[in-house]
Amino acid sequence: MEPTVFGDGASPKCRNVLANEAALVLNEFKASLDKWPGVAGVAKVTLKKEALAKSHRPVALFNARSCPIIGTLDFGELLVSVSEHGINELQRRILKSNSKKRVANISAVSKIEPYSDRERLEGITTQELNNLRRKGNTIKLRLFDHKEDGKNRSIKQALQDFAQANGIEISYLRYGKSTEVVAIRKAEDDSVEKLANFIGVRSVQPMPQFVPGDIGTQMSPVCDADIGQCPAPEEGTDYPTVGIFDSGVCPNNTFLGPWIEARESYVPPGQENYKHGTMVAGLIANSRPLNHYDDQFPDTHAKLVDVNIFPDGAPVSEEDIVSAIEATVPKYPHVKVWNLSLGASNPVGKFDFSDFGRFLDEMHDRHNCLFIVAAGNQNNPDLWPTLQKGENLNRISSPADSIRSLTVGSITHKDSPRTLVKSGEASPFSRIGPGPCFIPKPEVTHLGGNITATGTFAQTGVLSCGPDNKILESIGTSFAAPIVSSQAAALFHMLSRNQEDPVPTERVKALLIHSALLGSQRVTTETIHNYGFGKPGDVLDSLYCDPNCMTLVFETDVKHGGFEFERFPFPIADCLQSADGKFRGEILMTLVYSPLVDKDFASEYCRTNVDAGMGSYDLDDTGKREFASQVPVAPKDLRKLYEHVQIANGFKWSPVKAYHRIFPRGIEVDTWRLKMKVTRRAEEEMPDAPQRATLLVSLRGLDPELPVYNEMIQKITQAGWITNDIDQNIRIAGRT
């Protein structure tokens, strides 16, 4: 394929402009390069808007022999490693190269400029940083990773020299395997400004502070608890376990005591405030009985590993929470679900994932556990309801941007004449999506209460246990998340009963999202940011029990560059076929996978993409089979949300996708085909292992009495597929 040339191509004027910009980059870093031999600077290369596709990447200009690409910022903003030799080679290529590929590359570049303090500070000023530092806040640096050990060692040595010369106290932090996060404990005002221009620094930000995720309202006492509201574990019953990182469970609550399996504390004695953590724990153990046996709450129960990380009245730094998680999770390998009802006060970035979120992704992979994270609350009532007041200030907060975690927003189950929204709507305070790079967040919602414009919530909040055997009422995404944690633990527990191998977290995550999708009216551009894919139903054996629905789970390795995964021909129940041979029914699909990731590629953090298709695979006029997907991604009107380039570079790479279509009038398809395919980012080399993916497919009849399940079983058996039941109406599907 001929490379695409944009605009006037590599005209002399264009070449001279870019070559001069490259010279200015070298001039910017020359003093540092001379002072610290072996270090490298970073330039930002902005591509033309029409040149963002993978096939247009200017890799013939920017590679290991000139200025290699080491990361990205926003869509179309490349970060390249800069040395004197590399810039000289880049200038030569720009001015003298005439190959078709390099001419096309030159035409794709809009601008080359030094990485500056504007990018490093990410919207905060050095004055604000100094004010925070004087109050005792730590400053957090992220260093560049040049993908070359020698350069990275030189940068760390240069930072050490720089710190000693300027009276700066530094220490390296552990965020999993990351070695580029640095804490600044002590620095003078002028030193902070110098740090914002240090050649090896990618970002300079205050260390995030976290509090339990309430919205600043009181947790109101309602009554004394009794055994009916807080039943004890049934003797002889095997329960799942959920871990909780929160403010601790009150040791004086005798109703919750039997549910506690273990306790850990990172809070000094005498500094505890157990209210928030006890409420979270109560909802994991007994959400339905605590809320008057309202069947909007699931009938799930779990034991608890109680980890107290929040002292009374004081926020906790991100580094301390990360340290507690890294120390605690490995001690409880049987705990597959960890609840995080906490959040930062600020929304996540538009294109860069948080350090905390990326850390949770790594912990997920290392320990095969699922983190359930609250979407966060908007504490400013002037910005309620959050969706109506816009996304810029109301977007989810860290670490809810973790792509491996399941993020939970809040909906209401009660209303009054004074509440801001009606029952069943998104809670006014619940932070909304999307996540960075248009990743759908939150994925699901659950019950977190309602509120009035004046901040009252009596009889419209969520009830749970409090200290000293009290029942408290409160609101927040903090109390929606533990309900989903209890559901997730129940799924893990049930799925593992007859299985020797560990249950993949992706299966549990997909089942929860798919149950929400099955119960949703429709996922649209108006609902996706607030509701995600909906509210998960109750436990699995009641989610998929309708005779007119059959759900199949496909867990497979999708090969890179090889033959794509397919099921062809895909069997269809006879009752879903009309008299004239058309398919009449509904198809819903949920796709979940854990892509390769790279922390240095902000807008391209997700390095692999899986797509699913379900549609016709019929013969054309020439006798060749042609695939046409008939089930669009949900929401199908994505273009109302984002520009085309943002869909292609953002939502397309989402590790969670849903597909949905109803065929009320029928569609004529001779042969159905299901397929999945994987693609990689531009600089991503072919991995040694294929991409694992979990796909749930539901076929549902429009008439609730149709025997879809029974007929599908017959069809699958006739096709020679091997299936394993994991529930009455859901199967993991294979084929001989």
C-alpha positions, 0 to 999 in steps of 0.5 A: 500500500502506498504511504499517504502524503498529507497537504503539500507533502514534504515541501521545502518550506515544510522541511525547513520549518520542521528542521528549525523546530528540531534545532530549537529542541536541541538548543533547549536541552543543550546545557543539560546534555553537556552537564550530564553526559548520557542523559536524554531530553524529550520532545513532543511531536504533534501529528496532523489531525488526519494522520492519527491512524496507526498506518501513518505513524512517522516511524521512518523519521523517529526510530532508534537511529534518530529520536525513538518514540517512547510514549504519548500524551493526548491523541496525536502527541508523540514523545520522542527521546532526544540526544544531540546525535539523534537530533542531527540525524532527524534534521538530516532525514527531514531535509534530505530524505526523498523515499516515499515513506519518509516524505509521507512521514514528514507530511504527517508531522505538524510540529516538533517542540521541547517537552516543557514545564507546561506538560510537566505541571499538568495545569497546576502552578509552581506557586500552588505546589509551593503552598501545598509543600509548605503545608506538609504535602509531598510532591510527586515526580514521575521520571521519563522511561527512555526504554533504555537502561543506560539513559534511565540510569543517567537520568536518576544520577543526574536527579540525585546530583540536582537534588543535592545541589539544590537542597532537595530531599528525594526518595523513590517510591514503590508503585508495583514494578514502577521505578520512576516515581519519586517523592520530594519531601523537602524543597525550597520555592525556587527548587520547585520551579527548577524541578518543573524544568528538569530534563528527566522529569515527566510530571510534577504534581502534589501527592494525591490525598484520599478520604473515605468516599462519602460526600461530607454529610453526617452518617445519621443514626436511625435505630439500634440494630437487631438480629433481623437486620444483621443476621449472623453467618449460618453455621455450616455455610461456606461464604466467600470473603471480601477484603475492605480497605477503609476506615475499619470495622468497629470491634464493638459491633457484635452483629458484624463480629462473626463476619470478620475473618481477619483484621489489619490496621495501619492506623495508630491506636486511638485515632480510629473512626469506624463509621464509614468502614463499618457501613461498607462492611455491613452492606457486603455482609447483609445489604438486603436485610439491613434495608428492610429486605428490599429486593432491589438489594441483592441477597448475597453475603460475604465474610470480611478481611477488614483493613483500616487505612483511614484515621479519624479526620485526616486524609491519607496519601496515595503512597501510604494507601499503595503501600498498604495494598501491596503489603496486604493483598498477598497475605490473603490469596483466597480473597478475590474481591477487594473493595475500595470505597475511596477517591481523590477530590479531583477528576481523572485526566482526559488522556492520562491514567493515574498512577494509582489506577495503573498500580491496581491494574498491576496488582490485578495481574499479579494476584488474580483479584478484582478491585471494585472501586467507587466512581467517587462523589462530587461534594459541591452541591452547585454541581448536582446533578452531575450529568446535567452540570457537565463532565469536566468537573464531575468525572470519576476520580482516581483510582476509578480509572483503573482499567482492570477494576470494576468501577461502580456509580450510584443510582437511587432507590427512593425519592421524595418531593424534595429530592433532586432526582426520581427513584431509579435515576443516577444519584445527583452526586455520583461522579460520571464518565468517561474515564481517560481516553473515553474508556467507559466508566463507570461500568455498572451502578448500584444503590447509593441513595438520593439527596435534596438541594440542601443536602438532606437525605432522610429516608432516601439514603442507604442503611447499614451497620454503624459502630456500637450496634447502631443502624446508620443512614448515609449516601454515596458511591461508597455504599454502592460499591460494596453491594457489587463487591458482595455480588462479585464475591458470590460469583467467584465463590459459586463458579469455583465450586466445581473448577480446579483452575482459578476463576478468571477475574474477567469472567466475573467482571463480564458476568456482572456487566452482562447481567446489567446489560440484560436488565437495561432498557437500552445503553445510549449516549445519554445513559452511558456516562452516568449508568454505564451498562446498568445495574447488575441483577441478583445472584447468577442462578436468578439472572439467566433463568428465563426459558427464552434466553440462552447465554454462552461464555467464550473464553479463548486466546485470540492470536496476534497476526494469526487466524481469528477466533470464530464460531461458524456456523453459529447455531440459532434456535428454530423458535427464533426463526420466523415463518419466512426464515428471518431471525426475530429476536435480540442479541446481546454481547459483552466483551472483557479482556485485559490488554497489554498496557504501557504506562508511558503511552498515556492516550495509548495505555491500552496496547492491544484491542479486541473486537467482536462481531456477530453477523451474516457470513453468506455467499456473495454473487461470486460464491465467496463468503462475506462477513457483515456484522449485524450487532453494533457496539452499544451505544450505537450512536457513539458519534454523538459523543465523540469525533470519529478520531476520538472513537478510533483512538479511544473507545475502540481500545476499551477493554470492555465493550458491549454489543446489542441489537433487537430484530423486531421485524426480523433479518434474513441471514442464511449463516450466522458467524461469531468472531473476535480479532486482536490488533496492536498499537503502532510500536507494540511488538508481537507478544509471545502469548495470545490475547485472552478474551472473555465474550458473553453472547445472549440470544433472547426471544421477544416472546417470554414463552419461547423455548430458546434455551432448550432448542439452543442446547439441541442445536449446540449438541448437534454442532458437536460443541462441548459445553460446561454448565456454570448455571441453569441457563449459562454455559461455557462453550467450546467445540471439538 
